[in-house]
Amino acid sequence: MNYNETAKINKVTILCHGIISGIISAAYLLEVLKGSRTFLYFALIALLSLIPVVAEYMLYRKKPGSDIIRSFVACSYALLYAVAVFTAAVYLHPANAYCNNIVWKHRLLREGRCGSRFD
């Protein structure tokens, strides 16, 4: 991949990350207005979502085709996601939900008879 392609990809990635961060911040602001979250929690989420986008933009302005930008986007979003998931009131991992769905839909699995040779 040449320098111009990487620069275009970085630009779109930063734009998408900015949009997602704005939506997440707005959603948590609505949670504060509803009274289900504190302002301090909103401030933490807003800082974790918006400061990395500004830093990514500054890195992009300095060197648009840098490979560091995509790593920075991934790490900063992973940090935000981890904070949001581990501080959520209810969390059900998608893989866990999928496995539970399979077990409860399959009669033999539900009854615990799937491992025997006489099913």
N, C-alpha and C positions, 0 to 999 in steps of 0.2 A: 504494500500500500504506500503510495507516495505522500509527500508532505501536504499537498492540496486536498487530497481525499481525507486524510486524517483531520485536517483543519475543519472541513465541512462536517464531518461526523462529530467532532468535538462541539461545534457550534449548535448542532441539532440536539446533542445530548445535554448540553447546558440549558438550552431552551426548555426541553422536556422536564429536566430536573427542576427548573424554576417553576414551571406550571404545576407540577406535582407538589412541590413544597408550598406554593401559594394556596393550593386547595386544602392541603393538610392543615396549614396554619388557620385558614378560614374556618375549617370544620371544628378545630379546637377552640377557636374564638366563640363559635356558636355554642359549644359545650359550656364555656364560661358564662355566657349570657343566660343559658338555661339554668345554671346553678349546679351542674353536675361535676364540674371541674373547677379547680382554684386558678386564680390568675397566675400564681407562681408556676404551676404546671404548664399553663399556656405559654408563659414566657420561656420556659425551658424548651418546649417543643418548637416554638417560633425561632429561637436562637439556633437550635440544632438543625432546623430545616432551611433557614434563610442565610445564615452566615456562610455555610459551605458554597451556596450558589454564588454569593458575592466573591468568595475566594476563587472559585472556578473561573468566573468571568475575568478576574484580575490575572490569573494564570494564562487565560486565553489571549488577553490583550498583549501579554508579554511574549508568548510563543504559541501561536494558534495550532501548530501541528504537533504539540507535545503529547507524548504517550502518558505522561503523568496525570493528565486531566481525567482520563477515563478511570484510572485507579482511584483518584481522589473522589470522583462521583460515586463509585461503587462503595468505597469505605464510608463515606459520609452518609450515604443513604442506608447502609447496613446499620450504622450506629443509631440513626433516627428510628429505623424499624425495630431494632432491639429494645430501645427505650419505650417505644409505643406499645410493643407486644408485652413486655414484662411489667408494665404498669397498668395494663388494661384490667378492668374488673373481671371480665370473663374471657378466657382464651381457649380455643379448641383448635389444635393443629389440624390443617387440612388432611394430612396423611392419616392421622388418628381418626378423623371423622369418616374418611373413605373406608378404612379397615373396619370400623364399627358398622358401617352401612352394609358391607359385604357379609359380615358375620351374621347380622340380624336378618338379612334377606335369605340366607342359605340355611335351610332347616337342619341339615346334618352338622354344620358348623355350630349352630346355635345349641344343639343338643349334645355337643361334645363327642360325637361318634365318627368324626371324619378321619381319625387315624387308624381305625381297625380295618382288618382285611375282610370282615364279614358284613360290611355296609350294604 
